């Protein structure tokens, strides 16, 4: 391993070239092998962090933080309110079980077996409770389920699970004082403001190069993230809710939604995922392999115990219930966000962070492969009538 020279480390443009060069390589690799760009960027970050000691600075931290917030916003916007209305009952039950089971099981393992601190135990529970909308959507697109009732149910259940994750992350570490009360009040006001005035702003101002509507959205997101910081909470909480209330607007403004996704995915999120990877220590992964295997099994087992019986109760076949369960067992974006939040705030150490992120990466790959190879959806759910969901572009 060798470190970057001091000249490169203090040269803004050369350092930016290295980071965006890694991002470009990640995009090309993801296209070549048809896997998530986020997953590739994390792996490249791991390699760069361990081989050339790639590190961050103030402006990289800002872009990475902005990327995590915008990624959370776009994740919330992926679920159409119509989908939740059509599938609210099974989605609520399956999504809640998908969140609560791994959350409790991972906390129990971290506390009683891993002997982690109380704060680290909470981080482990949140990080292991997640699903991955991006991974799930990509798999369903290949399976032809994006416009089917079964596919809509999985997407809606993912939203419920991740909403539980975001709320837990935002509230478990908050300081309960007037700042928190003000933050929650401002979040409610921001949600109402965006829902009412963002569509009106675009309708009145039109499609302009300066994108005043986008600037308005960014200003609200920054303000709520700032208040979240003052309340010792996390900016992804209001971003996820704002994304959900913006879903209908983004579906009806396809070009703006595409530009927003392009800006986020091409410029912002690579900094976030590469940064997340740089903190993973390969040495710590090797030393903590038993913890990694145990946490992975805990997460998947908890998902199976909670989700599979519920899917069967809603009269899905054993094969389709297995497919749904494995899709709910995936994880990537929010698992990484939760882990990096814990590391950056000192709740977990680098060894614990390395273990959690390795489990997150494994959960993005292994359940997906098992589902595709051994639990492909049956013809009944593939050929079922569409529930009317418009096909959306996942972030």
N, C-alpha and C positions, 0 to 999 in steps of 0.2 A: 504494500500500500504506500502511496506517496501523496503528499498534500499539494493543493494548488499553491503556486508561488504567491508571495505577498503582492506582487505587481498585479497579477490577475485578480486576486481577491478584492483589491481596492479599485479596480477599473470597472466602472459601472457597465460599460458597453461590452467589454469582453466577458464579464460575468453573465450578463443577459444573453449573450450569444451562446454560452455554454448551456444555460438553462433551456433556451428555446431550441437549441440543437438537440438536446435530449427529448424535448417535447415533439419535435419533428420526427425523430427516430421512433418514438413511441407510436405516433400516428401511422407511420409506414408499416411498422411491425404488426399493429392491430389490424390493419387492412389486409396484410399478407396472410395472417393466420386466423383472421375473423374472430378475434377475441376483444374484450373490452379495452379501449384505450386507457382508461383509468387504471386497470390492472397492470398493463404494461408500464405505465408511467411510475407506479409504485415500485415495481421491480427494478426499473432503471434508476430510480432514486436510491434504492437499497445498494445497487452496484456502485453508483457514484459516491454515495456516502461512505462506503466501506473501502473502496479502491483508491479514490482521489480525495477523500475527506471533503467532499462538497458541502458547503455550509450556507446558511442564509444571512441576510442582513435586514435592515429596516424596511426597505422598499419591497424586497421579496416577501417578507412577512405580511406586508399590507396586501400585495397582490394575491398571496395565498389565502389570506383571511377573507378578502373580497370574493375570491373564487369559491370558497366553501359556502359563503352566504348565498351567492347567486346560484350555486348548484342546488342548494336546499330549496331556494325559491322555485327553480325550474322543476325540481322533483315534486313539490306540492302542486304545481300547475299541470302535471301529467295526468292527473285524475279528474275526469269530467264530473261535475256534480250530478249529471244524469246517470252516470254509472253507479254512484253511491245510492241514488234514489231507487234504481232498479234492483240493486243487490244488497241493500243496506243490512238486512237481517243476517244472512250467512256471512257477509263481509265483516260485520261488527263482531260476531262470535268468533269466527276463525282468526280474524286479525288480532283480537284481544288475546286469545289463547296463544297465538304465535309470538306475541310480545311478552305476556306475563310469565309463561312457562320458562323460557330461557333466561329471562331477567332474574327470576327467583332462583333457578338452579345454578346459574353462574355465580350469583352472589353467595349462595350457600357453599359452593366449592371453594371460591376465593377466600371466604372467611374461615371455614372450619377445616379445610384441607390445606389450602395454600397459605393460610395465616397472613393474608394481606391486611393492610390497615382498613379502617372503616371507609375512608374516601376512595381508596383503590378498589375495594369491594364493590362500591357503587358504580365506578367506571366500568369494571368488568361486567356487571349486570347489564348496563346500558349498551355496551359495545356488542355483547353477545345476543341481544334481543332483536337485532335489526333484520330487515330483508333488503334486497337490492332490486329496485324498480327497473334499473337499466338492464341488469342481467335477465330478469324475468321477462321483460318486454322483448328483448332480443330473441330469447328462446321461443316465446309464443309466436313471434312473427314468423319464424322458421316453421313452426308447427301449424300455422294457419288459424290460430286461435284469437287473434287480436280483435276480431269483430264478433266473436261468439260469446254466448252467455258465460261459458266456463272461463274463457280468458278474461272477461270483464270482472268476474268474481275474484280471480286471482289478483288482478290489478287493484281492485277496491280493497281487498284484504291486506295487500301490501301497504296501501295508504294508511289503513287503521293501525297496522303494526308500527310503521315508521312515525306516525303521529304520536303514539305512545312513547316511542324512543325519544323523540324530540322534546316532548313535554317533560319526561323524566330527566333528561339532560339539563333542561332549562331550570327545573324547579329543585332538583335534589341538591344542587350546589349554590343555590341562591341564598342571599342574606335577607331574612324576612324583616324588612323595615319599610320606611316610607318610600325609599327608592324603588323597592319592588312593587309596592302598590301603584306608584306613579308609572312604572314601566308597564304593568298590566293594563292600566287605564289607557296609556298611550298606544299600546298594541291594539286594543279594541277600537280606539279612535282611528288609528291608522288603517285598520281593516275596513271600517266603514268609509273612510275617505277614499281609499283606493278603489273599492267596489263601486262607489258612486261617481267619482270625478275622473278616474283614469280613462274610462271609455269616452266620457264627455270631452276630455282634453284632446284625445286623438280625433274625435269627430269634428271638433271646432278648429283645431290647428292643422289638421291634415297630415299628409305624409311628407315631412320636411327633412332635409339633410341634417339639420341641427338636432332633431329628435327631442323636442321639448318634453314630450310625454315620457320618454325614457329617463330624462334628467329628473323629472318629477318623481318617478318611481325610485330611482337611485337615492334621491334626497330623503325620501321617507324611510327606505331601508337603512341608510346610514344613521338617521336619527334614532330609529328604534334599536339598532345595534349599539349605538352609543349609550342609550338608556339601559340596555341590557347589561352592558359592562359596568355601569355605575351601580346596578342592582346585584352585581356579582353573579349574573346569570349568563346566558349564551345567546348570541345574535341569531343563531339558526332557528330559534323558536318562533319569533315573529315572521321571519322570512318564509318558513314553511306554511304558516297560516295565510300570509299574503299571497303566496303562490297559489294556494287552493282557491281563494276568492277571485284570483285573476284567471283561472283556468278557462272559463267561458269566453272571456275577452280575448285571450291568446288564441283560442281555437277559431275565433271569428276574424282575427287579424294575423293571418298566416305569415305574411311577409315580415311584420315586426317581430313575431315570435321567432322566425328563422334567424333574423339578424341578432336578436338577443341571445339565442342559443349559440350562434356562431361566435359572437364576441366572448361569451363565457367559456365555451369549450376550446376555442383556439388560443386565447390569451391568458385567461384567469385560472381555470382548473388545472392546467399542467403544472403551474407553480405550486398549487396546493398538493397534488398527488405526489409529485417529485419530492417536495419538502417532507411529506409524510414518510416517504421511503428512506430519506437520508437519516432519519432517527432510528431506523431499525439496525441493530447490531447483529451481524451474522454470528459472531462469537456467542452473544447472549441467546440467539435462537438455538444454536447447538447445545448450549448448556441447559436451556429450558425446554428441551424437546418433550420431556414427559408432561410438563404443564401444558404445552401446546396441544399435544394429542388428547390429554384429558379434557381441556376446555372445548376442543372441537367435538369430542364425543358427547360432552354435557350439552352443548348447544343443539346438536342434531337430535339427540335422544329426547330432549325437552320439546323440540318442535314436533317430533313424531308422536310423542305421548299426548300432546295437546291438540294438534291439528288433525291427525289421521282419524281418530274416532269422531271428531266433529264433522269432517268431510263425509264419513260413512253415514252419519246421522242425517245428513242432507241428501242421502240416497245416491251418492256417487259410488261407482264400482270400486273394488279394492285397488285396481290398477290406476284409475283416475284419482282416487284419494291419495295413492302413493305419489303420483305425479304432482298434485297440488301441494302435498306436504314437503316434498323436496324443493319445489320452487320457493316455498315460504322459508326454507332453511338456508337459502342463499344470503349473502351479505357482502357489502363492499363500501358504498359511499358513507352511510351513517355510522357504520362500525369504525371506519377510519377517522371520521370527524370526532366521534366520541373519544377514541383512544388518543388522538392528538390533543384534544382539549384537556384530557387528564394529564398528559405529559407537560404541556405548556403551562399548566397551573400548578404543577408540583404535586398532583394527587397520586401519580404513579411514577415509578422510576423507569429507566431505559430498558431494563430487562423485562419488566411487566409490559411495557409498551410494545417491545419486540414480539413478545408472546401473543398479545392481543391482535396485532396487525397481521401476524403470520396466520392466525386462526381465521381472521377476516378474509385473507387471500384464499386460503384453502376452502372456505365456505362458498366462495364465488365460483370455484372450479368443480370440486368433488360432487356436491349434490346435483349440479347441473348435468355432469357426465352420467351419473347413475340414473337420473330421470330420463335422459334421452336414450340410454342404452337398454334399460330394464323396465321403465314405466312409461312408454310412449302413450299419449292420450288415445283412448278407444275411438272407434269410428262414430260411436253415438254422440260424443261431445264435439267431435270435429264437424260432423254433419248437422248438428243442431242449428236451429234458426238463429240468425244474428239478433242480438238485443239492441242494435241501433247505435253502437258506439262508433263514433268517427275515429278513423285511424289517426293516431298522433305520432309525432316524431319524438322519440325519447332522448333525453339529455345524456 
